[in-house]
Amino acid sequence: MKQDDIPVLFSSRQIYERLDELVQLINHDYEGRGKLLVICILHGSFHFSTDLVRKITADFTLDFMEISSYKGEKSPSGKIELVRDLQQEAKGRDVLVIEDIVDSGATLNFIYEHLKKLEPKSIETAALLVKAEGKKKAPPIRYSGFEVGDHFAVGYGMDYEGKYRDLPYIGYIK
């Protein structure tokens, strides 16, 4: 499938307008609360995380976690693995997890259970896309970009078999 064949779900303009709204909420919520730990969940949320942290005015540090749940499939495989763990201390800190899409909710539940063991002060999530099923089964998502139907989303960092991450919009594979 060529990039020209990827239907648009959300344009670049829609993404950046919503991102501005989310970062205003994040800045309001975390201003003056101490050093926030922002966690980018690799690889799909890299673009979203980068654009968010450029605008966060609260004191923060950035770290990364890599979770594997798709294994080249269009839906989660059911097996979730921690591929890369945090390098920074989370104990006693406010933590903001940045996720590209909350699909079934299983990955976000896995991340929360892992982070709770590290004894953070709080854990919140900023998710670019949220599916209805994920919204029901995942921990509450404080900063939600867009609700999305049952599409396999690509673009703006999200991929299918390593392709389409570079799309400046969010589209879907039919």
C-alpha positions as CSV (number, residue, x, y, z in Angstrom):
1,M,0.0,0.0,0.0
2,K,1.4,3.4,-1.0
3,Q,1.2,6.4,1.3
4,D,-1.2,8.1,-1.0
5,D,-3.6,5.3,-0.4
6,I,-3.8,5.9,3.4
7,P,-7.1,7.5,4.3
8,V,-6.9,10.5,6.7
9,L,-8.5,10.1,10.2
10,F,-6.9,13.3,11.7
11,S,-5.1,16.0,9.8
12,S,-1.8,17.6,10.9
13,R,-3.8,20.7,11.8
14,Q,-6.2,18.7,13.9
15,I,-3.4,17.0,15.7
16,Y,-1.5,20.2,16.5
17,E,-4.6,22.0,17.7
18,R,-5.5,19.1,20.0
19,L,-1.9,18.9,21.2
20,D,-2.0,22.6,22.2
21,E,-5.1,21.9,24.3
22,L,-3.6,18.9,26.0
23,V,-0.3,20.7,26.8
24,Q,-2.2,23.6,28.4
25,L,-3.9,21.1,30.7
26,I,-0.6,19.4,31.5
27,N,1.1,22.7,32.2
28,H,-1.7,23.8,34.5
29,D,-1.8,20.4,36.4
30,Y,2.0,20.1,36.9
31,E,3.2,23.6,37.4
32,G,5.1,23.9,40.7
33,R,4.6,20.3,41.7
34,G,8.3,19.2,41.6
35,K,10.2,17.4,38.8
36,L,7.7,15.5,36.6
37,L,8.9,12.3,35.0
38,V,7.6,12.1,31.5
39,I,7.7,8.6,30.0
40,C,7.6,8.1,26.2
41,I,6.4,4.7,25.3
42,L,8.4,3.6,22.3
43,H,8.1,3.5,19.4
44,G,4.7,4.8,18.3
45,S,4.4,7.7,20.7
46,F,7.8,9.2,19.8
47,H,6.4,12.0,17.6
48,F,3.5,12.8,20.0
49,S,6.0,12.8,23.0
50,T,8.4,15.0,21.2
51,D,5.8,17.6,20.3
52,L,4.3,17.6,23.8
53,V,7.6,18.0,25.7
54,R,8.6,20.9,23.5
55,K,5.7,22.8,25.0
56,I,5.7,21.5,28.6
57,T,6.7,24.4,30.9
58,A,6.6,22.4,34.1
59,D,9.9,21.1,35.4
60,F,10.4,17.6,34.0
61,T,12.8,15.0,32.8
62,L,12.1,12.6,30.0
63,D,12.7,8.8,29.9
64,F,11.6,5.9,27.7
65,M,10.0,2.5,28.0
66,E,9.6,0.1,25.2
67,I,6.7,-2.4,25.4
68,S,6.0,-5.1,22.8
69,S,2.5,-6.2,22.2
70,Y,1.8,-6.3,18.5
71,K,4.6,-8.4,17.0
72,G,3.8,-7.3,13.4
73,E,0.0,-7.9,13.7
74,K,-2.8,-5.4,13.3
75,S,-4.2,-6.2,16.7
76,P,-2.4,-6.8,20.0
77,S,-0.9,-10.3,20.3
78,G,-2.0,-10.8,23.9
79,K,1.6,-11.3,25.0
80,I,3.0,-8.1,26.5
81,E,6.8,-7.7,27.2
82,L,8.9,-5.0,28.8
83,V,11.7,-4.5,26.2
84,R,13.3,-1.4,27.7
85,D,12.8,-0.2,31.3
86,L,13.2,3.3,32.7
87,Q,16.7,4.6,33.4
88,Q,15.5,7.3,35.9
89,E,14.1,7.0,39.4
90,A,10.3,7.1,39.6
91,K,9.9,6.8,43.4
92,G,8.0,9.7,44.9
93,R,7.6,11.5,41.6
94,D,4.6,12.5,39.5
95,V,4.7,10.4,36.4
96,L,3.1,11.2,33.0
97,V,3.0,8.2,30.6
98,I,2.7,9.3,26.9
99,E,1.1,6.6,24.8
100,D,0.2,6.7,21.1
101,I,-2.9,4.6,21.2
102,V,-4.9,2.8,23.9
103,D,-6.4,-0.1,22.0
104,S,-7.5,-2.9,24.3
105,G,-6.2,-1.3,27.4
106,A,-3.9,-4.3,28.2
107,T,-0.6,-2.5,27.5
108,L,-1.5,0.5,29.6
109,N,-2.6,-1.8,32.4
110,F,0.8,-3.6,32.1
111,I,2.6,-0.3,32.3
112,Y,0.7,0.9,35.3
113,E,1.3,-2.3,37.2
114,H,5.0,-2.1,36.5
115,L,5.2,1.6,37.5
116,K,3.2,1.1,40.7
117,K,6.0,-1.2,41.9
118,L,8.4,1.8,41.6
119,E,6.3,3.8,44.1
120,P,5.6,7.0,42.1
121,K,3.7,9.8,43.8
122,S,1.1,9.7,40.9
123,I,0.7,8.2,37.5
124,E,-1.3,9.8,34.7
125,T,-1.6,9.2,30.9
126,A,-1.6,11.3,27.8
127,A,-2.8,9.2,24.9
128,L,-3.1,10.5,21.4
129,L,-5.8,8.0,20.3
130,V,-8.2,6.0,22.5
131,K,-10.5,3.2,21.4
132,A,-13.8,2.6,23.2
133,E,-12.7,-0.8,24.4
134,G,-9.4,0.5,25.7
135,K,-11.2,3.4,27.5
136,K,-13.3,0.9,29.4
137,K,-10.5,-1.5,30.3
138,A,-7.5,0.8,30.8
139,P,-6.7,3.0,33.8
140,P,-8.3,6.5,33.5
141,I,-6.7,8.5,30.7
142,R,-6.4,12.1,32.0
143,Y,-5.2,13.7,28.7
144,S,-7.0,12.1,25.7
145,G,-6.3,13.3,22.2
146,F,-9.0,11.7,20.0
147,E,-11.4,8.8,20.3
148,V,-11.0,6.5,17.3
149,G,-13.1,3.7,16.0
150,D,-11.9,0.2,15.2
151,H,-9.2,1.3,12.7
152,F,-5.6,0.3,12.5
153,A,-4.1,3.8,12.8
154,V,-0.8,4.7,11.2
155,G,1.1,8.0,10.8
156,Y,2.5,10.6,13.2
157,G,4.8,8.0,14.6
158,M,2.5,4.9,14.4
159,D,3.4,2.2,12.0
160,Y,2.5,-1.1,10.4
161,E,5.5,-3.3,9.9
162,G,7.9,-0.3,10.1
163,K,6.0,1.8,7.4
164,Y,4.0,5.0,7.6
165,R,5.6,6.5,10.8
166,D,6.6,9.5,8.7
167,L,3.1,10.5,7.6
168,P,2.3,14.0,9.0
169,Y,-1.3,13.0,9.7
170,I,-3.0,10.0,11.3
171,G,-4.5,7.7,8.8
172,Y,-5.6,4.1,8.8
173,I,-5.1,0.8,6.9
174,K,-8.2,-0.5,5.4
